[in-house]
């Protein structure tokens, strides 16, 4: 099936004329529906996907110019064809500016000309992906928010929320790859939408992102906060897992006024510039260190997390105060995000300029003791809460895995060991821990392997003693988990 089309015109005669055209019967294009006003058209688009809207310019009430702006703001991927009984340059200019594909006088509109116009739109869409259309809307939004461009949402009555995000870890990628990684991060957040909600992620500079949420039906503050938080947490977790990049985020209040929203964004970016020295600090932890620490957090292993934090500080040269500051910043940002996700209340986590005062004059050892202690306390509280939330069966399975990880066990062995059906245990384990059985077991085995490597055992003995099937699979899992080969890890 080809493009689906909606006709919007207050004149029933014209709608019937379009409806009677023979080419609809050939099936290449589908006449999806009709509307006689802008409001009726928007209601239709909210319920059914449409590729093209043919709209009358001079309808009573909200005319075609207003409708074209509403469609461009809410459904930027939809192509528009404007029709009118008279030729008015002001209408033409504005409606084409809102993204209309063509402007046709009704007196010149024939079945052949409309079919040709739809063919042209079809060919253009075949060359332009939805993501390219999204990128164009990003460009327009960035031009409005950050420069003096026109607001692309002038006819958009959605409530808007801006999230200021900072992606930390892009410096681990070669410079030539960073633009692609940033684009991937933007797509992850933009893909995390719910019904009646749209997301634009705009790269400001160096991993600094503006994420603009638009809500079309949600009017309650609580509902907006909940949907924003769901998208924020889900997006951050996906970015971390796919790219090894952490994203710290500040959620701004929702705005009814677009001018107020723009002023707020510019104010926050100006604050960024005033703290440029802080913002310019590069990533201090390696991807491998982050992955190991995140794995310890996922396993709710307070002792291991504390040990890893101390090791990270131990790798900093004695007089590298700047490196201590960067490590402290990243560790505290991660801890704050963890605390939000697990709903743990922290008495004190310094931010921004406060971080300089927190770190100033403290030795590497003092910072290590302080921050590792915070991790220990938070992880113990999370572990206690998680133990309460995990079922007895899942807790038994985790204990069994830790006790037998050096053996060639699998799901069926563990299920038998705890007296459960393997399919039921697999489903329950994933529902409660958020990981598959194999992912969780591999994490346990890699940590066990790291302990053996530190004992200077030969690598072949490590592989045979930590339960992996073969050497190649061990190397793959180890590098996925730590970001390094065993040799690089011990270097």
Secondary structure, 3 states (H helix, E strand, C coil): CCCEEEEECCCHHHHHHHHCCHHHHHCCCEEEEEECCHHHHHHHHHHCCCCEEEEECCCCCCCHHHHHHHHHHHCCCCEEEEEECCCCHHHHHHHHHCCEEEEEEHHHCCHHHHHHHHHHHHHHHHHCCHHHHHHHHHHHHHHHHHCCCCCCCCCCCCEEEEEEEEEECHHHCCHHHHHHHHHHHHHHHHHCCCCCEEEEEEEEECCEEEEEEEECCCCCHHHHHHHHHHHHHHHHHHHHHHHCCEEEEEECCCECCHHHHHHHHHHHHHHHHHCHHHHCCCCCCCHHHHHHHHHHHHCCCHHHHHHHHHHHHHCCCCCCHHHHHHHHHHHHHHHHHHHHHCCCCCCCCCCCHHHHHHHCCCCHHHHHHHHHHHHHHHHHHHHHHHHHHCCHHHHHHHHHHHHHCCCCCCHHHHHHHHCCCHHHHHHHHHHHHCCCHHHHHHHHHHHHHHHHHHCCCCHHHHHHHCCCCCHHHHHHHHHHHHCCCHHHHHC
